[in-house]
Amino acid sequence: MTRLLVALALVTACSKSSDPKPAPAPAPPPPPPVSTSGSATDPTLVKFCTQCYFKVMDCFKDAQFWQIFSTMYFANTNLAVDDTEREHWIGVMKEDMLKLYNEHGFEQNCQASLEHTKAPSEKSVKAVTEAANASCAAFASAFGYMVFNEGAFHQPK
């Protein structure tokens, strides 16, 4: 009888030890990488960039916007350009903007830009924001200067 109780105790102990135990909670994910400039994690700059893209879409059919914006680009590159080349460049830019717009990719593009290219200065953010509230022509001038002359969202870090 003692053997039966010992055997029963062993079976009970073994069956209890083989019961599944709840898995330990997973470790929290590591924090996202922070760029050395801190701009990639700055939601204010991502929002500003995204708002600029939406303003470009507001000005999409404004010929003056595209003439000013392309002038800023070609003046900065010191390339001689004729009307055909300018119109081709504007067409490519419009296609790129439409693709990003249709894919809802403005915010993702801005985050990537801030990780890999220069961030705008506070002075530029203020100037572009004020210009965006004025007109498409004023926005094209301020945005073009920030992008092509200062290199924000354009030149590598």
N, C-alpha and C positions, 0 to 999 in steps of 0.2 A: 504494500500500500504506500509505503514511503517512496518507493521508486515511482509509483504512478503520480504522486504529488510532485515529485522533483521533475519528472518528465513533463507534466502538465505546466508546471511553473516555467520550465525552459521553453516550451512551445509558446506559451503566452508571452514571455519576455522576448522571444525571437520575433513573434508576429508584431509586437509593439514596436520593436526597433526597425522593422522593415516598413512600417507605415510611412507613407510619403510625408515629408515635411515641407512646409511652404518654402518656396524659393526665396532667397534673400532679395531684398529690394535692389533694383539696378542702381548703379552709381549714376549720379547726375551727369549730364553731358558736359564736356569741357566748354569753357566760355569761348565765344567766337574770337578769332585772332584780331588783334588791334594793330592798325597800321602805325608806323612810327610817327606820322603826323597827327594821328587821331581823327582825321577827317572821315575815314571810312565808317566810323561808328557815330559820327555826328548827324543825328536825325534832322537837325536844322538845315544843314547843307544839302542833304538828300532831298528834303522838301523843297528847298530853294531851286535846286537843279530841276526837279520834276515840274515845278511851277513854270520854269523857263521853257521847258519843252511844251507844256500846254499853251503858253503864250505864243510860241512859234506856230502852233496849230491854229490859234486864234488869228494869226497874221498870215496864214498859209496862202490865201488868195490875194494878198496885198503885194502888188508888183514892186512898190517902193521899198518895202521891207527887204525883199530878195535882192534888189539892186544895191542897197546899202550894205547888207550883210555880205554879199559877194565882193563888194568893193573892199570891205575890211579884210577879207581873206586874201584877195590878190595883192593888196597893198602891203600886207605883212609878209607875203612870200616873195615879193619883188619879181613876180612873173609877169611878163607882158601877155596880155590876154585880149582876144578879139571878142566880138559879140557872140559868135558861135560857141566858143569855149566857155564863156560866162554862162550862157543859157544851158549848156550841157552840165556844167557844175551845179547850177541851180536845180536842174532836173534830177540829178543824182541825190542831192540833198533832200529834195522833196520826197523822192522814193524812199530814202532811208527813214525819214520822219514818219511817213505813212505806214511803213512796215512796223516800226516801233509802236506807233499809235494803235494800229490794228491788233498787235500782239499784246497790248497792255504792258509794254516793256519799258516805259519811261523810268519807273522807280528802280528797276533792276539795272538798267543802263547807267543811271546816275550812281548807284552804289559801286558798280564796277569802275566807273570813271574816277570816282573819289579814291578808290583803292590804288589806281595805277597812274593817275595824272595829277597835275597840280590842282589844289583846291583854290577857290576864289578867295580874295582878301575880303575883309569886312567892308572896306571902302567900295569894292566892286559890287558886293551883294547889295549894298545900299543904293548905289547908282543904278544898277540894273532894275531893282525893285521899283524905284521911283520912275524910271523910264518906262517900265511896263505899264504903269498906271497912266502914262501920258499919251503915247501913241505907238503904233507899230514902227514908224520911222525912228522915233527916239529909242525904242527898245532895240531895234536892229543895230543902231549905233553903239549903245552901251553894252549890249550882249556881245556884239562882234568885237569890240575893243577888249572886253574881259577874256573872251575865248582866244582870239588870234594875237592880240598884242601882249596880254599878260600870261596867256597859256593855260588859263583855268579850264578844266575839263578837256584839254587838248594836248598839251605837252607832257611828256613823261615826267615823273617826279625826279 
